[in-house]
């Protein structure tokens, strides 16, 4: 006796529920899908990619991965796209995702220039779309560092990374048009601020204390005509006041302004 469409649908759901969450090779069964008139299952591969296949293919062992097997080789050296930095693939790790409320596979790598070890989405590891946060890439001096701040972090509409990047470029990049007024005259940035996380924390902590009805600029000269950008030498000054005082400072021509 043929099953009714309703009973057949229920049977498929019951079968799926028995296999939901099961692991076949590199694939974990996640959900039931209808494709081309056939009932299939959507799986998540250990590399992070999704794969839709027949449940019978999983059970028979004919399908074991999304096709990524062999693309990432243990201890193989790869290179980042953006800066061609070498890194070694160390394997996969399961990491709990608060957003997804489930465990996700991440690719573990070690960057060879710094020794820094981090976890990334496996597909990004494969295509080189990753970044070593401890590798100096800004004027060959500054690095992003590990923490809560990123290149888009703002306070009062101001992108902190822009101020940090500009400071390093004029002090350490001979090709920057301002270098002759700063780095060329011995102006530098303290090592603590080479790490963007440290600079951003100081930036937020100090700017947050000031009234919001002014536009501020960071200045290293008012305290002691300093040659070093540091937490000890820098303060925030209203932009209008900073511009008015620039030509009056005895150090403005010797060590650059700001």
C-alpha positions in Angstrom: 0.0 0.0 0.0 1.4 3.3 -1.1 2.0 5.9 1.6 0.1 9.2 1.4 2.1 12.4 0.7 1.5 13.4 4.3 2.8 10.1 5.7 5.8 10.2 3.4 6.7 13.7 4.6 6.4 12.6 8.2 8.6 9.5 7.5 11.3 11.7 6.0 11.2 14.1 9.0 11.5 11.1 11.4 14.5 9.7 9.5 16.1 13.1 9.4 15.7 13.6 13.1 17.5 10.3 13.8 20.5 11.6 11.9 20.5 15.3 12.7 23.8 16.3 14.4 25.5 13.0 13.3 29.0 13.3 11.8 29.9 11.5 8.6 33.6 12.0 7.8 34.1 15.8 7.9 30.3 16.5 7.6 27.8 17.2 10.3 24.1 16.9 9.4 22.2 20.1 10.0 18.8 20.3 8.2 16.5 18.7 5.7 16.1 20.2 2.2 14.2 19.5 -1.0 16.3 19.8 -4.1 15.4 18.7 -7.6 12.5 16.7 -6.3 14.7 14.7 -4.0 15.0 14.8 -0.3 18.5 15.7 0.8 20.3 17.0 3.9 22.4 20.1 4.3 25.6 19.5 6.2 28.4 21.7 7.5 31.9 20.6 6.7 34.8 20.8 9.2 36.3 23.6 7.0 33.1 25.7 7.6 31.6 25.3 4.1 28.1 23.8 3.5 27.3 20.8 1.5 23.9 19.4 0.3 23.8 15.7 -0.4 21.7 12.6 -0.2 21.6 10.9 3.2 22.3 7.6 1.5 25.6 9.0 0.2 26.6 9.9 3.7 25.6 6.6 5.2 27.4 4.7 2.4 30.6 6.7 2.8 30.5 8.0 -0.8 30.4 11.6 0.5 32.8 12.5 3.3 33.4 16.2 2.9 32.5 19.3 0.9 35.4 18.6 -1.4 38.0 20.5 0.6 39.8 17.4 1.8 43.5 17.7 0.9 43.3 21.5 0.2 44.7 22.3 3.6 47.6 20.2 4.6 48.9 19.9 8.1 52.1 21.9 8.7 52.0 23.2 5.1 53.2 26.8 4.7 50.8 29.3 3.1 51.0 33.0 2.5 48.6 35.9 3.2 47.1 37.7 0.2 47.6 41.2 1.5 51.2 41.2 2.7 52.5 37.8 1.6 53.3 36.8 5.2 54.0 33.1 5.7 51.9 31.0 8.0 51.6 27.3 8.9 48.3 25.3 9.1 48.2 23.5 12.4 44.8 21.8 12.1 41.1 22.4 13.1 39.6 23.3 16.4 36.0 23.4 17.5 35.0 26.8 19.0 31.7 27.7 20.6 29.8 30.5 18.8 27.6 32.6 21.0 25.8 34.0 18.0 25.0 30.6 16.5 24.7 28.9 19.9 26.7 26.0 18.4 30.2 24.8 17.9 32.0 25.9 14.7 35.2 24.6 13.2 38.1 27.1 12.9 41.4 26.7 11.2 44.4 27.1 13.5 47.5 28.8 12.1 50.9 30.0 13.2 52.4 33.1 11.6 56.1 32.4 11.0 57.3 36.0 11.2 55.9 36.6 14.7 55.1 33.2 16.1 51.5 34.4 16.7 48.9 31.6 16.8 45.3 32.4 15.8 42.0 30.8 14.7 40.2 31.7 11.5 37.3 30.6 9.3 38.8 27.7 7.3 37.9 29.1 3.9 39.9 32.2 4.8 42.9 30.1 5.8 42.7 28.3 2.4 42.6 31.5 0.3 45.1 33.5 2.4 42.5 36.1 3.4 43.8 36.4 7.0 45.9 38.9 8.9 48.6 38.6 11.5 47.6 41.1 14.2 51.1 41.1 15.7 52.9 41.8 12.4 54.0 45.4 11.9 52.3 46.6 8.7 51.7 50.3 9.2 54.9 52.1 8.2 56.7 48.8 9.0 56.2 49.7 12.7 52.6 49.6 13.9 50.5 46.5 14.3 46.8 46.0 15.1 47.4 43.8 18.2 44.9 41.6 20.0 41.9 43.3 21.7 38.5 44.9 21.3 39.5 47.7 19.0 39.6 47.5 15.2 40.3 49.7 12.2 36.6 50.9 12.2 36.3 51.8 15.9 34.9 55.3 16.4 34.5 57.7 19.3 32.4 60.8 18.7 32.4 60.0 15.0 36.2 60.0 14.8 37.9 56.8 13.5 40.7 56.2 16.0 42.7 54.1 13.5 43.1 57.1 11.2 44.8 59.2 13.8 47.1 56.3 14.8 48.0 55.5 11.2 48.7 59.1 10.3 51.0 59.5 13.3 53.0 56.5 12.4 53.2 57.4 8.7 54.7 60.8 9.3 57.2 59.5 11.8 58.4 56.3 10.1 57.5 56.4 6.4 60.1 58.4 4.4 57.6 58.5 1.4 55.0 60.4 3.5 55.0 64.1 2.5 55.1 65.1 6.2 58.1 62.9 7.1 60.7 65.7 6.7 58.9 67.6 9.4 58.5 64.7 11.8 60.5 61.5 11.4 63.2 63.3 9.5 63.7 65.6 12.5 63.8 62.8 15.0 60.1 62.7 16.1 59.0 59.2 17.1 56.2 57.2 18.7 56.7 55.3 21.9 56.9 51.5 21.5 53.7 51.0 23.6 51.7 52.9 21.0 53.0 50.8 18.1 50.3 48.4 19.3 47.0 49.9 18.1 45.1 48.4 21.1 47.2 50.4 23.6 46.8 53.7 21.6 43.1 53.2 21.1 42.5 52.5 24.8 44.4 55.7 25.8 42.5 57.6 23.1 39.1 56.5 24.3 39.9 57.0 28.0 41.2 60.5 27.6 38.7 61.9 25.0 35.8 60.5 27.0 36.6 62.9 29.8 36.3 66.0 27.8 33.1 68.1 27.0 31.4 67.1 23.7 30.8 70.6 22.3 34.3 70.9 20.9 36.3 69.2 18.1 39.6 68.0 19.5 43.0 67.3 18.1 45.8 65.3 19.7 48.9 67.3 20.5 52.3 66.4 21.8 53.8 69.9 22.1 51.9 71.8 24.7 53.3 69.9 27.6 56.9 70.0 26.8 57.6 70.5 23.0 58.1 66.7 22.8 59.8 64.7 20.2 58.0 61.5 21.2 54.3 60.7 20.9 53.4 58.9 24.1 50.7 58.9 26.9 53.0 61.2 28.9 53.4 63.8 26.2 50.1 63.9 24.4 46.9 65.7 25.3 43.7 66.6 23.5 43.2 70.3 22.6 40.2 72.0 21.0 41.0 72.3 17.3 40.5 76.1 17.2 42.9 76.6 20.0 45.5 74.2 18.6 45.5 76.1 15.2 45.8 79.4 16.9 48.8 78.3 19.0 50.7 76.5 16.3 52.8 79.5 15.1 53.5 80.7 18.7 55.1 77.5 19.9 58.9 77.6 20.0 59.1 74.0 18.9 56.6 74.2 16.0 59.3 74.6 13.4 61.8 72.3 14.9 59.7 69.2 15.7 56.6 69.6 13.6 53.1 70.5 14.8 50.7 68.1 16.5 
